[in-house]
Amino acid sequence: MFTGLVEELGVVRHSKKTGHTISISIQAEQIMEDIKIGDSIAVNGVCLTVTSFNNNWFTVDVMPNTFYDTTLKLLSGGTSVNLERAMAANGRFGGHFVSGHVDCTGTIVSTEKIENSTVVEIQIPEDQLHLTMDKGSITVDGTSLTIFKTTPNSIFVSLIPHTSKVSMIGNKRKGDLVNIEFDLLAKYFHSFMTRDKDPVIKQESKINATFLRENGFY
């Protein structure tokens, strides 16, 4: 579990693709203080497991499903990435509940400086827009943000100067892809409200009295 508050910008040392899997080595400083094998690290919002590390770098593996569903396949040596360690149980909770399980990718439509903020419009797949709302939370490349406006096919977020400085979204330009994770509460609520409409879930269970008798339960 993460908060969406980026701890530091790491730099990809190398990214080795084998089929639809990737081994990525990332240089970092702050998050290396207490790192160990098996730790969960959010890399551009994707929860990955540390498989090896040295004094100033660590390695993670990307599975095929993650390869297809995220922007990690686009990473190359020298690319900066947002990094966050899993949330400590005794720490302050400053962002929102983030699982590190990316739902889809979005496309930067525009960026605009308005006084001390940077307003970013992000196109979201139409079949996912029902999970967004004004003043709702969203995670973009691992950064916890608040939606301040929605359209039929996009959302708008506003970056304070600090967020622009410490996370990669401040460097994004029109056409760039970003990892999107929708608010957990929105996803759970939608799942509960639509469960009865799902034909797979609605189909009658094969576990009945006859099935139990035939299989020796009574």
C-alpha positions as CSV (number, residue, x, y, z in Angstrom):
1,M,0.0,0.0,0.0
2,F,1.2,3.5,-0.9
3,T,0.2,7.1,-0.4
4,G,0.9,8.6,-3.8
5,L,3.5,11.0,-2.3
6,V,6.7,10.5,-4.4
7,E,9.8,10.2,-2.3
8,E,12.4,10.8,-4.9
9,L,13.2,10.7,-8.6
10,G,15.2,7.7,-9.6
11,V,17.1,7.1,-12.8
12,V,16.9,4.0,-14.9
13,R,20.4,2.5,-15.3
14,H,19.3,-0.1,-17.8
15,S,16.1,-1.8,-18.9
16,K,16.4,-5.3,-20.4
17,K,13.4,-6.7,-22.3
18,T,13.0,-10.4,-22.8
19,G,9.8,-11.1,-24.8
20,H,7.1,-9.3,-22.8
21,T,9.0,-9.2,-19.5
22,I,11.5,-6.6,-18.3
23,S,14.3,-6.4,-15.8
24,I,14.9,-2.9,-14.7
25,S,17.8,-1.5,-12.7
26,I,17.2,1.9,-11.0
27,Q,19.6,4.3,-9.4
28,A,18.3,5.9,-6.2
29,E,19.5,7.5,-2.9
30,Q,16.8,8.2,-0.3
31,I,14.8,4.9,-0.7
32,M,18.0,2.9,-0.4
33,E,18.3,3.7,3.3
34,D,16.4,0.6,4.5
35,I,15.8,-1.4,1.3
36,K,15.8,-5.2,1.4
37,I,15.0,-8.1,-1.0
38,G,11.2,-8.5,-1.3
39,D,10.4,-4.9,-0.6
40,S,7.6,-3.2,-2.6
41,I,8.6,-0.1,-4.5
42,A,6.2,2.0,-6.6
43,V,7.9,2.8,-9.9
44,N,5.9,5.4,-11.8
45,G,2.9,4.2,-9.8
46,V,3.5,0.4,-10.4
47,C,4.0,-1.8,-7.4
48,L,7.2,-3.8,-8.1
49,T,9.3,-6.2,-5.9
50,V,13.0,-5.6,-5.2
51,T,14.9,-8.6,-6.5
52,S,18.5,-7.4,-5.9
53,F,20.2,-4.2,-4.8
54,N,23.6,-2.5,-4.2
55,N,24.6,0.7,-2.4
56,N,22.9,3.0,-4.9
57,W,20.7,0.9,-7.2
58,F,18.0,-1.8,-7.1
59,T,16.5,-4.2,-9.6
60,V,12.9,-5.1,-10.3
61,D,11.2,-7.5,-12.7
62,V,8.1,-6.7,-14.8
63,M,5.7,-9.4,-15.7
64,P,3.8,-9.7,-19.1
65,N,0.5,-8.3,-17.7
66,T,2.3,-5.2,-16.3
67,F,4.2,-4.9,-19.6
68,Y,1.0,-4.6,-21.5
69,D,-1.0,-2.4,-19.1
70,T,1.6,0.2,-18.1
71,T,4.2,2.6,-19.5
72,L,7.1,0.7,-18.0
73,K,7.9,-0.9,-21.4
74,L,8.8,2.6,-22.7
75,L,11.6,3.1,-20.1
76,S,15.2,3.2,-21.2
77,G,18.6,4.0,-19.7
78,G,18.7,7.6,-18.3
79,T,14.9,8.0,-17.9
80,S,13.8,9.5,-14.6
81,V,11.1,7.7,-12.6
82,N,8.9,8.4,-9.6
83,L,9.8,6.3,-6.6
84,E,7.9,5.6,-3.4
85,R,8.4,2.9,-0.7
86,A,5.4,1.0,0.7
87,M,3.7,3.0,3.4
88,A,5.1,2.5,6.9
89,A,2.4,1.6,9.6
90,N,3.8,4.2,11.9
91,G,4.0,7.1,9.4
92,R,1.8,10.0,8.5
93,F,-0.8,9.4,5.8
94,G,-0.6,12.4,3.5
95,G,-2.0,11.3,0.1
96,H,-4.7,8.7,-0.4
97,F,-4.8,4.9,-0.5
98,V,-2.8,3.8,-3.5
99,S,-2.4,0.1,-4.3
100,G,0.2,0.4,-7.0
101,H,-2.1,-1.6,-9.4
102,V,-2.4,0.5,-12.5
103,D,-5.8,0.4,-14.2
104,C,-4.9,1.9,-17.5
105,T,-2.8,4.5,-19.3
106,G,-3.8,8.1,-20.0
107,T,-2.5,10.6,-22.6
108,I,-1.5,14.1,-21.8
109,V,-3.7,16.4,-23.8
110,S,-2.3,19.8,-22.7
111,T,-0.4,21.6,-20.0
112,E,-0.9,25.2,-19.0
113,K,0.8,27.5,-16.5
114,I,-1.9,29.5,-14.5
115,E,-0.3,31.7,-11.9
116,N,1.5,29.4,-9.5
117,S,0.0,26.2,-10.8
118,T,0.3,23.9,-13.8
119,V,-3.0,22.6,-15.1
120,V,-2.8,19.3,-16.9
121,E,-5.5,17.7,-19.0
122,I,-5.3,13.9,-19.3
123,Q,-7.4,11.8,-21.7
124,I,-8.8,8.8,-20.0
125,P,-10.3,5.7,-21.8
126,E,-14.1,6.3,-22.1
127,D,-14.9,3.0,-20.4
128,Q,-13.0,4.1,-17.3
129,L,-14.3,7.7,-16.9
130,H,-17.2,6.5,-14.6
131,L,-14.5,6.1,-11.9
132,T,-13.6,9.8,-11.9
133,M,-15.4,12.7,-10.3
134,D,-14.8,16.4,-9.5
135,K,-12.7,16.7,-6.2
136,G,-12.0,12.9,-6.4
137,S,-8.6,11.4,-6.0
138,I,-6.5,9.9,-8.8
139,T,-2.9,8.6,-9.1
140,V,-0.9,9.7,-12.1
141,D,2.5,7.9,-12.5
142,G,2.4,7.2,-8.8
143,T,1.5,10.8,-7.8
144,S,-1.6,11.4,-5.7
145,L,-3.6,14.2,-7.3
146,T,-7.1,15.7,-7.0
147,I,-9.4,16.0,-10.0
148,F,-10.8,19.5,-10.3
149,K,-12.7,19.1,-13.6
150,T,-14.0,16.3,-15.8
151,T,-15.1,16.3,-19.5
152,P,-16.7,13.5,-21.5
153,N,-13.2,12.1,-22.3
154,S,-10.7,13.7,-20.0
155,I,-9.8,15.0,-16.5
156,F,-8.0,18.1,-15.3
157,V,-5.5,18.2,-12.4
158,S,-3.6,21.1,-11.0
159,L,0.0,20.9,-9.9
160,I,1.5,23.1,-7.2
161,P,5.1,24.1,-7.8
162,H,6.4,21.5,-5.3
163,T,4.6,18.6,-7.1
164,S,6.0,19.8,-10.5
165,K,9.5,19.8,-9.0
166,V,9.6,16.5,-7.2
167,S,7.6,14.2,-9.6
168,M,7.8,13.4,-13.3
169,I,4.3,14.8,-14.1
170,G,5.8,18.3,-14.1
171,N,7.9,17.3,-17.1
172,K,5.2,15.7,-19.2
173,R,4.2,17.1,-22.5
174,K,1.3,16.7,-25.0
175,G,1.1,13.2,-26.2
176,D,3.0,11.6,-23.3
177,L,1.5,8.5,-21.8
178,V,1.0,8.2,-18.0
179,N,0.0,5.4,-15.7
180,I,-3.4,5.8,-14.1
181,E,-4.8,4.3,-10.9
182,F,-8.3,5.2,-10.0
183,D,-9.4,5.7,-6.4
184,L,-9.9,2.4,-4.6
185,L,-13.2,3.5,-3.0
186,A,-14.6,4.4,-6.4
187,K,-13.6,1.0,-7.8
188,Y,-15.1,-1.0,-4.9
189,F,-18.3,1.0,-5.0
190,H,-18.7,0.5,-8.8
191,S,-18.0,-3.2,-8.4
192,F,-20.7,-3.6,-5.7
193,M,-23.2,-1.6,-7.6
194,T,-22.8,-3.5,-10.9
195,R,-22.2,-7.0,-9.5
196,D,-25.7,-8.1,-10.1
197,K,-25.6,-7.0,-13.7
198,D,-22.6,-9.1,-14.5
199,P,-23.8,-12.2,-16.5
200,V,-20.8,-14.3,-15.2
201,I,-21.6,-13.5,-11.6
202,K,-25.4,-13.8,-12.1
203,Q,-25.3,-17.3,-13.5
204,E,-26.7,-19.9,-11.2
205,S,-24.1,-21.7,-9.0
206,K,-23.5,-25.4,-9.7
207,I,-23.1,-26.0,-6.0
208,N,-26.5,-27.3,-4.8
209,A,-28.0,-30.1,-2.8
210,T,-27.6,-32.6,-5.6
211,F,-24.0,-31.7,-6.2
212,L,-23.2,-32.0,-2.5
213,R,-24.9,-35.5,-2.2
214,E,-23.1,-36.7,-5.3
215,N,-19.8,-35.7,-3.9
216,G,-20.3,-37.3,-0.5
217,F,-21.0,-34.3,1.7
218,Y,-24.2,-35.7,3.1
